[in-house]
């Protein structure tokens, strides 16, 4: 290396710049090698030896240049070129194994500057160093370019880390001693929003998460925690062991379940509302059942009242017309009324309302009650059936309570309503009539149709009912 003392200052500066550039390229290559997915120990060792050589040469030339500048003709250190032998051997090994020209040329560039070639090239050490540094720098630049291309197109350690950082979920891996060895960006953000550091021991982190004040314990699972963060966010966190080959790790998985949490809360609210609706529906069904029973009881009572009052009223009139001399015809009519009373209580013949009305009028005319009918029953059978039942009750009341001999029955209908009025010439009370079960039954029959009933007692007793269409 003493030959370098005779070189000019410019030449030494150029040599220093050349090896320093090669040193920078070698540093970048070491970085890419160490961040690869699969670490090649032989390649890593070669790059490390090459980096050490370039660092030593750069330092040696820089120190020698400073000594000469200061007027000191002094070597800065011992000649360590013999240590290039292992690097050259390793380069040839990699060249044979990988069949790559870079390792062949790098090994030859290292061999050129070995001390054994100094006698063969006296005075050419500076040229040999220049050639070696130029070759190593150029090969390093080409290798760096290839590594950058692979980094963009292939999976490397950096691309894996970048992919992990782009995940929407947080991932944290801890090795022995529960110390984190890999934490992606989302895990740091999530733990930071909970007031925790992603670089604490995993067991410490898990204990802090288990005791977090915003934890939702009722939604925990055996291997996970649900914790509310600020601004309405909600995280689900799991911890479980994983194994990679012979190495074991602890993984902390963090997932943003804000949307799922709100949807679950909404479903719970809707379920509670459905339960309340079900209870209300059950109550309404029970009420409807009670109302149905009540309606059935009222219908039965009304029918019992209608049939009994009608038959008893007719029987009373027939008995009053017998006189002292028994009339066989009248007696048979009374027997017929009393004999069929049980059947009529529980069975109503399937006849049209018009036919039943005509039979009812004929029955009263038979016992001497004059009935005048004006108009016809309305077309809807349900309304017509109700009018017939109300007329039957009105006829019975007119005969039993008022002693009427003439009854006027009138029907009228238009586009908005159907109406019926029943008036008689019997006893007419001075004040408002007292409504008994009969009139209450009449009003109850009109309720399903939204109808109404009016009672007047001026010159004659009159019942007027109307039902909207």
Buried (B, 14 or more C-beta within 10 A) or exposed (E): BEBBEEBEEEBBBBBBEBBBBBBBBBBBBBEBBEBBEEEBEEBBBBBBBBBBBBBBBBBBBBBBBEBBEEEEEEBBEEEEBEEBEEBBBBBBBBBEEEEBEBBBBBBBBBBBBBEEBBEEEEEBBBEBBBBBBBBBBBBBBBBBEEBEEBBEEEEBBBBBBEEBBEEEBBBBBBBEEBEBEBBBBBBBEBBEBBEBEBEBBBEEBBEBBBEBEEBBEEBBEEEBBBBBBEEEBBBBBEBEEEEEEEEEBBBBBBBBBBEEBEEBEEEEEEEEEEEEEEEEEEEEEEEEEEEEEEBEEBBEBBBBBBBBBBBBBBBBBBEEEEEEEEEEEBEEBBEEBEEEBEEBBEEEEEEEBEEBBBEBBEBBEEBEBEBEBEEEBBEBEEBBBBBBBBBBBBBBBBBBBBEBEBBBBBBEBEEEBBBBBBBBBBEBEEEEBEEEBBBBBBBBBBEEBEBBBEBBBEEBBBBBBBBEE
